[in-house]
């Protein structure tokens, strides 16, 4: 049953790519008109955020960890409210 599984899979592809003329690059375009990629700045952004956004995200994460830790201590009986 599974002897010719690879051969049958390679004979008839499950998904055939359609050629779409919208995404093809025109052949008459000269190489001089293609702009070179601009150099990327290093270290100014992390995950697309600036410094204030990263600070706000780290403070939110800090408060969530503190709240979860306090809740866990209350549940385990290591700390009492009064």
N, C-alpha and C positions, 0 to 999 in steps of 0.2 A: 504494500500500500504506500509506504513512504520511500520506496526505492528510487523513484524518479522525481522526487519532489523538487529538487534543485533544477533539474532540466526543464520541468514543466513551468517552473516559475520564470526561468530565463527565456523561455520560448514566447510566452505571452505576458508582456508587462502589465501589471495591474493599473498603473497610471501612465498614460502617455502625455508628454508635454505638448501643448499646442504652441505653434509659432505665432507670435503676435508682432505685427509690424510697428506697433506704437512705441515699443521699447528699443528698437534697433537704431543704431547710430548711423547717420547718413554717411555714405562713402565719400562724398565730395568735400567733406570738411577737412581743411588743412591742419596739420599738426601744430602749426604756430599759434592757432587761435585757442588751443586747449590750455587753460590756466593751470599752473603748477599748484599743488596743494600747499596751503599756508602752514607754516610751522606751528605746532601746538605749544601753548604755554604750559610749563610744568609747575605743578604745585599750587596753582591758584584755585582750582576747583576739585572737589571730591564728590562724586556721584551727582554732579551738576548743581551743587549747593555752594553758596558763598560762606564766609566765616560766621556771620550772624545766624544763618540757618543751621549750620552745623552745631553752634553753641546751643541754640534752642532745642535741637534734637537730642543733644547729649544731656541737657538738663532734664528734659522729659523722661529720658531713659533712666537717669539717676533717681528721680522721684518715684518712678514705677518700681524700681528695684527696692527702694526703701519701703514703700507701701507693702509690696509682696513679702518682704522680709519680716516686717512688723506683724502682718497677718499670719504668717507661718509661726512666728513665736507665740502669738496669742492662741492659735489652734493647738499647738503642742504643749501649752502650759508653761512655757519658759518665762513668760512675762504676764503680769496681771495689770488690769486697767486701774484698779484701786487697791 
